[in-house]
Amino acid sequence: MNKTKKFAIIGRGISGLMCAIRMFEDGFQNIQIYGPEEKDGVASYAATGVFSTKGLVLARQALFKMKILGHKNHLNLVRELEKKSGIKIPRHMGSWEVFRDAKHYQSLRERIYHGDFTGCFSLKVLNRVQCKENSRLLREMEQKRDPDFFLGAFFYRNDGWFHPHCFMQSLENLVKRYNIKIYNTRIHEIDLTREKSFQLKGEGGLTFHSDHLLLANGAGIIGLLKKMGLVKTPLQLVPGQTISGHTSLESKECFRVRKKGFVAYDHEFKFGSVDHEKNQKISPSQLEIGRKCLLDELSQEFRLVPCQERVKTHFGYRVVSKDRRPVLGPVPVFDGRAKAWMFTGLYKNGYELVDQLSLEFVSMLNNEENPNSFSPARFGWLP
């Protein structure tokens, strides 16, 4: 591929930014990113930042093999971004999952070591005394509740947390350091009448031209695909919601609570997420209901009652495919025309998979033979 031609990336979330960075580092010289600066509704910013195998790692499947590798290499990626972007990304290692009694312990253990699942890395089982020695939050929880409210905890030494906003800021900063052009506009239509280039139509009547195209605009990708004639897309939107606020805790700790993550750092906390109804836009009333549910669960599980006025709500729309795997490959509607690709469907695995899939995308552009089990062709979409 000619690396001097214009290459448009629609989407300013984690996928679009990471692809732009890896493309530039591979020698692409004319990359342009299109996407609004807003953070509301963007899943990359609403995430809690907890990275975890959660025990459910089926090693024979391509997705989970990649997730294991991403999990192992995540800290190296964070350090690389810090060095290149100049942005510090707060983080800490270790994640807790409390069990209340022997029955609860057994159910968690069965989940972690179920069938073909490999379990979590460096898992330890700690009793109540060991938990209190190593966790300030658990010590405070015992003082506020019945001393026998928990029996012990699983401690995942290689799981942990990083600050999602700082991670995204580091990507934005690195893109700017590389002098990659960012257009602060939302693309709402793509002209398919041209055979050798694309005409992108943005807000306010703005139009842009590009030789090649990557659709990586998260929730917006479904609308664009429908306008291109792909009405029955195998993609769905899953709205998610988290909350954050102030806490008296000084420690940096991370917990798994059922399917949610709780993080305490520098007198702040983040907790979530709540999944809303698929393919529906979240209304203010739904956000308020989700906020109250998260606050109630926070009080019940941790005896934390933050100041209501200082609790912030974050939400984002995640794209999930019908087989729950990412989608990376050529867009079928451009058969015989200028080349276009799509990259979406990371769902809850974005921070562990995005770098590997971005490098895989660069391999595709270089026409390197690289078997791709995430191609849109698996849905019967043949470019």
Summary of the structure (lengths in Angstrom):
residues: 383
radius of gyration: 21.8
end to end distance: 17.7
largest distance: 70.5
contacts: 1244
relative contact order: 0.19
helix: 37%
strand: 28%
